[in-house]
Amino acid sequence: MEITKTQNSRISSVDFDNLEFGRMFSDHMIDMSYKNGAWQDPQITPYAPISFHPSMHALHYGQAVFEGMKAYYVDDETIHLFRLDDHHERISNSSERLCIPKMSKDAFVDSLEELIRLDHEWVPKKFGHALYVRPFIFASEEYIAARAAKEYRYMVITSPVAAYYKEGFNPVSLTTTDDYVRAVKGGTGEAKAAGNYGGSFLPAQKAQKEGYTQVLWLDAKENKYVEEVGTMNIFFKIDGKLITPKLGGTVLPGITRRSVIALAKEWNVDVEERRIAIDEVFEAHKNGTLEEIFGSGTAAVISPVGLIHHKGNTIELDREKIGPFAQKMYDTITGIQYGKLDDPYGWVHPVKVG
């Protein structure tokens, strides 16, 4: 792998005590091209603007996918990546859905390890903070025609981050919408495709203007069944059971979601992956069986939900603090990620930097 190191690191300009999510980027990035039917050797270069033609395929047809993961500081010799195999599997599945050639797991893993080693000083040392890792692939061919491109570019950039939501670890508020849908059966909802997110920005903006954190998406056909939040999967703890919408083509298969389900089962909590109507959630709140609501995702890890608005009605839980089950889940997942707890599941991928 060809590595070109920066001559002017920008790390001294970073206030690691006051990080904003996704604003500051580390010194280096991965760059790899696909052409002539094969992925070429990856390169690591200084983080810098890239050039492309106005006719670049991805700009016109949206052929682009991405992943989101984090690197966690353990000590001066070790950085952890979390569920790396799962992230490779998901970007491969997303790529297949958008007709993007898959890359090997070795190329994916090896290049990430090299990038983390090179920029390990950018990994925040404060618990709860991390280095956000953003791999992405886009169609780079200079061509305007509605067909899959023949040339692609894979890149990885990283960013030191604190909490994703402005609420931090405090409960967020959600609202449903009658006017928009996120995904339909047979569409690209289960892929981490760039266009899935662009279409969600307008309803998210409207929700935020009304005082809510994010949209709680319902199914596109009946506008009845809960699917996910704009940036995370959703869980309901009802009468001792943990319920989450099932996967089926319209819900993103979250990596943290997998971890929550696995841990809950190990703790002998009944887990149901099934359709759950928003009316069922409101009824559970009415009869006193709704215990907790929380979201899961790489960016937020576990995010408690304190309020849900739907058609003029509102569920309010504890809006000041996280529930005990979600707290235990957060403590366990982050404990494994930061190396404070043992990892019997093989979820962490240590990168030696010392």
JOZIMO-V248992 format. One record per residue. RES is the residue in three letters. PHI is phi in radians with two decimals (999 if undefined). Layout:
# JOZIMO-V248992
RES/PHI, RES/PHI
This chain:
# JOZIMO-V248992
MET/999, GLU/-1.44, ILE/-2.15, THR/-2.00, LYS/-1.49, THR/-1.20, GLN/-1.62, ASN/-2.42, SER/-1.15, ARG/-1.79, ILE/-1.15, SER/-1.18, SER/-1.55, VAL/-1.61, ASP/-1.62, PHE/-1.21, ASP/-1.53, ASN/-2.40, LEU/-1.50, GLU/-1.98, PHE/-1.15, GLY/1.31, ARG/-1.85, MET/-1.95, PHE/-2.15, SER/-1.29, ASP/-1.27, HIS/-2.29, MET/-2.57, ILE/-1.62, ASP/-2.44, MET/-2.48, SER/-1.93, TYR/-1.97, LYS/-2.74, ASN/0.96, GLY/1.41, ALA/-2.68, TRP/-1.29, GLN/-1.54, ASP/-1.15, PRO/-1.26, GLN/-2.21, ILE/-2.00, THR/-2.28, PRO/-1.05, TYR/-1.06, ALA/-2.86, PRO/-1.05, ILE/-2.02, SER/-1.91, PHE/-2.74, HIS/-1.43, PRO/-1.04, SER/-1.58, MET/-0.98, HIS/-0.97, ALA/-1.10, LEU/-1.15, HIS/-1.75, TYR/-2.15, GLY/1.19, GLN/-1.40, ALA/-2.73, VAL/-2.34, PHE/-2.68, GLU/-2.26, GLY/-2.41, MET/-2.54, LYS/-2.35, ALA/-1.92, TYR/-2.05, TYR/-1.32, VAL/-1.80, ASP/-2.78, ASP/-1.17, GLU/-1.95, THR/-2.42, ILE/-2.08, HIS/-1.81, LEU/-1.80, PHE/-1.96, ARG/0.89, LEU/-1.08, ASP/-1.06, ASP/-1.17, HIS/-1.18, HIS/-1.14, GLU/-1.05, ARG/-1.25, ILE/-1.18, SER/-1.17, ASN/-1.16, SER/-1.09, SER/-1.07, GLU/-1.05, ARG/-1.13, LEU/-1.82, CYS/1.06, ILE/-1.76, PRO/-1.05, LYS/-1.32, MET/-1.90, SER/-1.22, LYS/-1.14, ASP/-1.07, ALA/-1.12, PHE/-1.10, VAL/-1.25, ASP/-1.07, SER/-1.19, LEU/-1.15, GLU/-1.04, GLU/-1.12, LEU/-1.14, ILE/-1.15, ARG/-1.06, LEU/-1.18, ASP/-1.92, HIS/-1.11, GLU/-1.22, TRP/-1.43, VAL/-1.33, PRO/-1.06, LYS/-1.64, LYS/-1.32, PHE/-1.07, GLY/1.68, HIS/-1.76, ALA/-2.82, LEU/-1.72, TYR/-1.32, VAL/-2.02, ARG/-2.09, PRO/-1.40, PHE/-2.69, ILE/-2.29, PHE/-2.44, ALA/-1.29, SER/-1.81, GLU/-1.09, GLU/-1.50, TYR/-2.92, ILE/-1.99, ALA/-2.89, ALA/-1.43, ARG/-2.64, ALA/-1.07, ALA/-1.23, LYS/-1.93, GLU/-2.29, TYR/-2.45, ARG/-2.37, TYR/-1.90, MET/-2.38, VAL/-2.38, ILE/-2.12, THR/-2.32, SER/-2.58, PRO/-1.21, VAL/-2.38, ALA/-1.87, ALA/-1.17, TYR/-1.32, TYR/-1.49, LYS/-1.12, GLU/-1.24, GLY/1.20, PHE/-1.76, ASN/-1.40, PRO/-1.03, VAL/-1.69, SER/-2.05, LEU/-2.21, THR/-2.44, THR/-1.44, THR/-2.44, ASP/-1.61, ASP/-1.68, TYR/-2.38, VAL/-2.25, ARG/-1.60, ALA/-2.64, VAL/-2.17, LYS/-1.02, GLY/1.58, GLY/-1.52, THR/-1.94, GLY/-1.05, GLU/-1.49, ALA/-1.64, LYS/-1.55, ALA/-1.72, ALA/-0.99, GLY/-1.13, ASN/-1.05, TYR/-1.51, GLY/-1.01, GLY/-1.27, SER/-1.65, PHE/-1.18, LEU/-1.10, PRO/-1.08, ALA/-1.15, GLN/-1.09, LYS/-1.12, ALA/-1.09, GLN/-1.18, LYS/-1.14, GLU/-1.56, GLY/1.70, TYR/-1.78, THR/-1.36, GLN/-2.70, VAL/-1.59, LEU/-1.69, TRP/-1.37, LEU/-1.86, ASP/-1.14, ALA/-1.35, LYS/-1.43, GLU/-1.97, ASN/0.89, LYS/-2.30, TYR/-1.74, VAL/-1.17, GLU/-2.05, GLU/-2.88, VAL/-1.65, GLY/-0.98, THR/-2.25, MET/-2.88, ASN/-1.35, ILE/-2.17, PHE/-2.28, PHE/-2.17, LYS/-1.77, ILE/-2.18, ASP/0.88, GLY/1.48, LYS/-1.78, LEU/-1.80, ILE/-2.06, THR/-2.47, PRO/-0.98, LYS/-1.30, LEU/-1.35, GLY/-3.05, GLY/1.86, THR/-2.00, VAL/-2.03, LEU/-1.18, PRO/-1.33, GLY/-1.16, ILE/-1.26, THR/-1.15, ARG/-0.96, ARG/-1.04, SER/-1.18, VAL/-1.07, ILE/-1.11, ALA/-1.10, LEU/-1.18, ALA/-1.04, LYS/-1.12, GLU/-1.15, TRP/-1.48, ASN/1.10, VAL/-1.66, ASP/-1.15, VAL/-1.98, GLU/-2.08, GLU/-1.73, ARG/-2.75, ARG/-1.21, ILE/-2.32, ALA/-1.31, ILE/-1.08, ASP/-1.15, GLU/-1.13, VAL/-1.13, PHE/-1.15, GLU/-1.16, ALA/-1.11, HIS/-1.16, LYS/-1.11, ASN/-1.60, GLY/1.49, THR/-1.69, LEU/-1.37, GLU/-1.67, GLU/-2.63, ILE/-2.33, PHE/-2.66, GLY/-1.89, SER/-2.37, GLY/-3.08, THR/-1.05, ALA/-1.15, ALA/-1.66, VAL/1.16, ILE/-2.19, SER/-2.19, PRO/-1.16, VAL/-1.95, GLY/-1.81, LEU/-2.68, ILE/-2.28, HIS/-1.89, HIS/-2.64, LYS/0.91, GLY/1.48, ASN/-1.87, THR/-2.37, ILE/-1.75, GLU/-2.17, LEU/-1.83, ASP/-1.24, ARG/-1.60, GLU/-1.87, LYS/-2.64, ILE/-1.35, GLY/-1.30, PRO/-1.13, PHE/-1.22, ALA/-1.11, GLN/-1.12, LYS/-1.09, MET/-1.12, TYR/-1.08, ASP/-1.07, THR/-1.26, ILE/-1.13, THR/-1.20, GLY/-1.06, ILE/-1.21, GLN/-1.07, TYR/-1.58, GLY/1.32, LYS/-1.52, LEU/-2.16, ASP/-1.13, ASP/-2.05, PRO/-1.34, TYR/-1.72, GLY/1.25, TRP/-1.43, VAL/-1.54, HIS/-2.06, PRO/-1.29, VAL/-2.05, LYS/-1.43, VAL/-2.12, GLY/-1.56
